[in-house]
Amino acid sequence: MSLTDTGAEALPVPVAPDCPDPRGGADPGASALLWDDEETLNLRLPAEFGALRAELPGQVSPRATDLLDGVHTWGPTATPVGVFELVPVNIDRDLPLVQGWMNDPTVAAFWGLAGPQDRTERHLRAQLDGDGRSVPCLGMLDGTALSYWEIYRADLDPLARLYPARPHDTGIHLLLGEAAHRGRGLGSALLAAVAELIMERRSACARVVAEPDMRNTPSVTAFLNAGFRCSAEVDLPGKRAALMIRDRIRRELS
């Protein structure tokens, strides 16, 4: 399978082989960590690219006040593992918790944010003080913060240079904060729930995408178990990533 989805924008993209199926011998419930290298958020789209995309039908201007349809208003949703809600990060309240998670050795291996609080704070503020294309959130399950999420506009992210992005493609990054919550299928359940939530709250979004590191077998497995398909492999700063896509049409037919 290659990066040539029907109806995609005619952008030059690399053609990659099918992603290897990581599930052979892996625990299907081992969702473990879902994450992304922070460099993806620090890259900047060329001005001419942004101007071109702003002219596409149905595209939102990068200067719009809300590029993600009010994540803070999405509210709770029922899941097989409990009531889940995305709550945008408040640095004064949440920085110690997120910084603690980032210093977990397994998390640090892929997020690269281990260290003092100011390192995590810079990562969070870059999103909170940015143009709104990425929103950092805590994932609350039955009222308890268990996970950290970044909901972002994939079509306005540097990732869009590497695949035929469509207007309003929405991306997700996720980590489960405590080791005790990993490897139990929780990641797959939450990924499926958040993909559903995005489709419900963002009517213009036809696809949810992600780019977990190919080396993290449990992560790729979790996405597959959550209804994503592996479209291709792409090179991002610091990693070879599996481009995972969950389509609205596939959701509606399921």
N, C-alpha and C positions, 0 to 999 in steps of 0.2 A: 504494500500500500504506500502511496506517496502523498506528498502535500499538494494534492490537486483536487480539493473538494469542489463539487459542482456549484456554480454560481458564485464562486469566490472572486474577489478583486484580482485583476491581472497584475500581480506583483511578482518580481523575480524571486523565486524561492528555490532552495536546494531540494533535490529529490532524495528521499532516504528510504531504506528498506523498512519492511514491517518491524515494529519493535518486538524483541523477543518476549515470549510469554513467560513471566517470572513465576507462574504459579506451580510449576513442576517441583514438587517436594516442599513447597512453602505452605505454611499454615494459612488457609484462606481468611482467617479472622485476624491475622497479624497486621493490623493497620499501622501500628507503631507511629513513626513521625512522618509528617507531610510538611514540606518546607521548601524554601527557595533561597538562593544566594542573594544577599542584600544588594549586590552590585546591579541587579536588574532594575531596582528602583532608582538608582543613582544615575543611570544613563539618561540622555536627553535626545529626543527626536529632532532631526534636522528641521529647521524652520519651514523649508519648502515642503517637507513631508506632512507636517502639521497643517499647513495651508491647503494642501491637496485634499487631505482627509476631511477637512472642515467643509469642503464643497460637495462631498458625497451626499446623496439623498438620505435624509433621516439622521445625519450625523449631528452630534452635539458639539458646539464650539468648546474648545479647551478653556475658554474664559467663562463658561457657564458656572453659576454658583453651585450647582449640584449635578455632578456627572454620573451619579449612581442612584438617583431616585430615592434619596433620603434613607440611607441604611439605618439611621437612628429611629426611623418610624416603622421599620418592617415588623417589629413585634415578635412575640413567641410563636413557635410552631410545634406541634406534636410530632414526636419521633418514636420509633420502637424502643428507644432506650431512655425516654423521658421527655420533658418539655424543654426545648432548646430556644435560645435567643442570642442574637448578635448584639452586643452593646459596645458602641465606639469607645475606644480607650480614652480615659481621662488621666493625663500624666501624673497629676498630683496624687491621685488615688491609686493608680494601677502600676506605676513604674517599678516599685520594688518587686511586685509579683512577676511581671514580665521579665525583669532583669534576672530574677532567680531562675526562671525557666531557661533563659538564654545561656545560663552558666551550667546547666546540666550537660555533662560531657557528650551525650548522644545528640542532643540538640545542637550544641556548639559545633560539632563536626560538620554540620550542613548549613547552619545559619551564619556562622562566623561572627557572632556578636558576644562571645564570652568576654568578661572583663568588668570594669566598673560601671556604675549606673549611667555615667555620661555617654558611654558608647551606645547603650540601648536607647537612651533619651534622644540622641541625635537621629537614630533610625526612625523613631516614632515621630519626632517633630518634623522631619523631612516630609512626612506624609500629611500630618495635621496642619502644617503651615504651607503646604503645596497648593496646587490648583484643584484638588479634589478628585484626582484620577485614581487614588488609592486611599482606602479607609482602614486603619488598624482597629481591630475589635477583639474583645474578650468573648469567648464562647461560653455562655452560661447554660448549664444543664441542671434542671430542677433547682435553680437559684444559686448554684455553685460554679465559680469560674474554673473550668477544666482545660480550656484550650485557647490558643491565640490564632487569630485569623487576619488575613489581609484580603479585602475584596477590592479588586482593581479593574480598570477599564483596559482590557487586553488590546483593544484596537488603538488605544492611545499610548501604549507601552512600547518600548523598544522590541519586545517580542513580536510585534506586528510586522517587523521587517523580515521575519524568518518564516512566516507562513501566510497564506492568503486570508488575512484578517477581514472580517465583515464588521460593519458598523454595529456598535454596542456589544461586541463579544466581551464577556465578563470573566475575569480570571480570579482564581483563589489560591492562596497559600495557607497552610495550616500546620500547627504543631500541637501535640497533646503534651500538657505541661508536666504531668507526673508519670514516672515510670510505671506505677501501678495501674495506670489506665491504658497502657499500650499492650498490643498483642491480644486484645479481647474482642476485636471486631468493632470497637467503638468508633474508630476513625472512618471505617466504611459507612457506618450508619449515619454519622454526622455529615460526611461528604454528600451522601445521597440527599439528606434533608436540606442542606444548604443549596445544593444545585436546584432542588425543587423550589426553595424559597426565592432564589434569584429569578427563576422563570416566572414565578407568580407576581413578584413585585416589580420586575423590569420587563414590561410587555414587549419592548423593542428588542430585547436580547433573544437571539435564536440559538446561542451556543454558550456553554460554560467551558472554560479551558483551564489547564494547569500544566506545569512543566517540572515534575519531580525529577530528581537526579536518577539516572538509569542505574546507578550503583545501589540504590535503596530498594531492594526487592519488595519488602513489606509495603512501601509507599505505593509503588506501581500496582501491586496486588490490590491494595485498598481502593484505588481509583477504578480498577477493572470491576471489582465487586460492587462498586457504587454506580455502575452503569455507564462509565466512561469507556471510550475506545482509544487505543493507542494509534494515533495518526501517523507519526513519524518520529525520528530522532533529530534534535536540533542542538547546536553548540551555543551555550550561554557562558558568560564569564564564570570560570571555575568549575564548569560541569558539562557533561553530555546529558541532555535532558530528554525525557519522553514527553512528547506533546500529546496530552490527554484531552479529549473532547467529548462532551456530552451534548447531544443535539436536542433541540426542542421537539422535532418531529419524532425522534426515537422515544422521548419521554411520553408524548401523547399517544403513541401506538402501544406502549407497554401496559 
